[in-house]
Amino acid sequence: MKLLNKTSKGFFIGFVAIVAGSIAIAFIAVYFSPEARFEREMASLQEQYANDTYGGDTPEETLELFIQALEDGNVELASKYFVVEKQTDWLDLLKKIKSEGLLNNMISDLNREKYEHIIGDKQVNFSIANDKNEIALTILLSLEVSGKWKILDM
């Protein structure tokens, strides 16, 4: 005995295909939505911050570690003293500075006297003056969730 005739079978298969297609479209729309992508990126960034062990216990220590890495010619390590989302950009820039033979100039500038400005509990700014006693460089450091100080901007 047949449960479904040919017409009913075709209707049932079509109905299942429409339901499955609708579910697939809904899943794709939710998964690839800007909100879902943003949430995934934020979760990834939070994980990277939590696992980031580079940096010092003080802003001064982080700056010294950064300068030491540059003095050693290790721009990969030096880039890790920046906040996570800026590490790739700084690695590219530091590689360019090194390849153009300007790393020693950068190190020389960073080894000048620094003037510390505490902005708050979690941010410190260092100013470095040039020979004319004009501010030539400012370095902003922040205390991250990992408990390490990182270079936020330079």
C-alpha positions, 0 to 999 in steps of 0.5 A: 500500500502506498502512503503518498501518491505522486502528487502528494509526494511532490508537494511534500518534497517541495514543502520540505525544500521551502522550509529547509531553504527558509531556515538556511536563509535565516541562518545565513542572514543572522550569521553574516549580519553586521551585528553578529560579525561585530560580536564575533570580532569583539569576542576575538579581540577580548580573547586576544587582550586577555591572552596578551602577556607583553608589556610592563607592570608600569608604563615606564617598564613597557617603554623600556621594553619597547626601546630594548626590543628596538635596540636589539633590532627585534621589530616583531617583539617591539610591535607587541608592546602596542595595543592588540588592534594596532600591532599589525600596523606598527609591525609594518611601520617598524619593518619599513623604518628598519629597512630604510635605516632609520631605526637608530634615529628612532631609538635615539629620539626615544632615549631622550629625556621624557616628561610624564603626564598622568592622565588618569588611573589607566593612562599615561602620556610621555612627551619627548622634546627635540633640541629646540625644547619643542615637543617632538613626540608623545607616547600614550600608554594605557593599562589593559585588562591583562594588567599590562601597560601597552602603547596606545599611540605614538 
